[in-house]
Structures are given as C-alpha cells and as structure tokens.
Amino acid sequence: MTRVTDHGGGVHSIEVPIPDNPLGHTLVHLVDTGRGPVLIDTGWDDPASWDTLVSGLSALGTAVSDVHGIVITHHHPDHHGLSGRVREASGAWIAMHEADTAIVRRTREAEPGTWLDYLTRKLAAVGAPDDHLAPLRAA
C-alpha cells in the first residue's frame, strides 16, 4: 500500500521505499505548480521504489509523464536515484546545487576503479568492517 499525505497548499508526500535499508523510505514531495507538478527528490533507483512512486503519483491524480520539474535536495541515492528515469518519462528539468552537480560529474567522469578505491578508502577511514569493504575491493 502506497502511503500518500496531503499537507495542504498543493504539497503532498509519497513514502518511497529504500529496499534493504533500516531507514525504510524516503519522502518524495509533489508540489502543484501553475506549470505542472514538481517533485522534491525522487527516491532510490529500484523497481519497487519506481512502482511506489508511480502508484503514489497516480493516487494524487497525476502520472510520471506529467512531471514538469525535479528539485534534488542533496546528492544521496535515496534522494535522486530515480531522477533520470523520471526525466526520461516526462522531459522534466532537474535542479540541484552546483556542488552536488560537481559530484555527479566527477563520479561519472572517473574510471570505475578510481571511484571504488576512493569509496573504499573513505569507508575504511570511518571504520567500515572488512567484510563490507571486500565487495568494493573485488569490483
């Protein structure tokens, strides 16, 4: 069951699941505007998350194809994971802070091994256990 909340004033939220994560879900907000619906964040890139987002939008009387724009609050995959897919389905614009844009560009332009090495070093520095780092080293 998709949980949708009407906050009044044209603002709604949809609980979009984060699979296998203790947080459980991300709140994706839909803001009604004169030009069409704008999403604040989009949720984790996963089939169950996509299905929930689509279902939530439908419950609010709209469709992914109707989305006019997307505002990403910050660069975490549970907040912007589905933004590309929403844009593909709707042609929506995507806005995010320039520092987050730089992270996206740097990640996409880096060789996969460089990114995985960086990530492994950062996680090790904050105490991630070796069994959590092993899949990154193997990749």
SVG drawing of the C-alpha trace seen along z (x, -y; Angstrom):
<svg xmlns="http://www.w3.org/2000/svg" viewBox="-7 -29 49 39">
<polyline fill="none" stroke="black" stroke-width="0.4" points="0.0,0.0 1.4,-3.4 1.3,-6.0 0.5,-9.4 -0.1,-12.5 -1.7,-15.8 0.0,-18.6 -2.3,-21.3 -1.5,-24.2 -0.7,-21.9 2.1,-20.0 1.9,-16.2 4.3,-13.5 4.8,-9.9 6.7,-7.3 9.0,-5.7 10.8,-2.6 14.6,-2.2 15.0,1.6 17.1,3.4 17.7,0.2 16.8,-0.4 15.5,-3.9 12.7,-2.2 11.7,-5.0 12.4,-8.5 9.7,-11.1 9.2,-12.3 7.2,-15.5 5.0,-16.6 4.3,-20.4 1.5,-21.5 2.6,-24.5 0.9,-26.5 3.2,-24.8 2.7,-21.3 3.8,-19.0 7.3,-19.4 8.9,-16.6 11.2,-17.3 13.6,-14.3 12.7,-11.1 13.7,-8.1 16.0,-5.2 16.7,-3.6 14.9,-0.3 11.9,1.4 9.9,1.4 10.7,-2.3 9.7,-3.2 6.4,-1.3 5.6,-3.0 6.4,-6.5 4.2,-5.8 1.4,-4.5 1.7,-7.5 1.6,-9.9 -1.5,-8.1 -3.2,-8.4 -2.6,-12.1 -4.2,-12.3 -1.1,-12.6 1.4,-10.5 5.2,-10.4 4.8,-11.8 3.1,-14.9 6.1,-15.9 7.3,-19.3 10.4,-19.5 12.5,-17.9 14.4,-19.6 17.1,-17.4 17.8,-18.4 21.2,-16.7 23.4,-14.1 22.4,-10.9 21.0,-8.0 17.8,-7.7 17.0,-11.3 18.0,-11.4 18.2,-7.8 15.1,-7.9 15.6,-11.4 17.0,-10.3 14.2,-7.8 11.6,-10.5 13.2,-12.8 13.2,-10.1 9.5,-9.5 8.5,-13.2 11.2,-15.5 11.2,-17.2 14.0,-19.6 16.3,-18.7 17.7,-21.2 20.4,-20.7 23.0,-22.7 26.2,-23.3 28.3,-21.4 26.1,-18.3 26.2,-18.7 30.0,-18.7 29.9,-15.4 27.7,-13.8 30.0,-14.9 33.2,-13.9 31.7,-10.4 30.5,-9.9 33.9,-11.0 36.1,-8.9 37.3,-5.5 35.2,-2.9 38.3,-1.7 39.2,-5.2 35.8,-5.8 35.7,-2.4 39.2,-2.9 38.1,-6.4 34.9,-5.0 36.8,-2.1 39.3,-4.4 36.6,-6.7 34.6,-3.8 37.7,-2.2 38.7,-5.6 35.3,-5.7 35.6,-2.1 33.6,-0.1 34.3,3.6 36.5,5.5 33.6,7.8 31.7,4.7 34.7,3.4 35.5,6.8 32.9,6.4 34.2,3.0 37.8,4.3 36.6,7.2 34.8,4.9"/>
</svg>
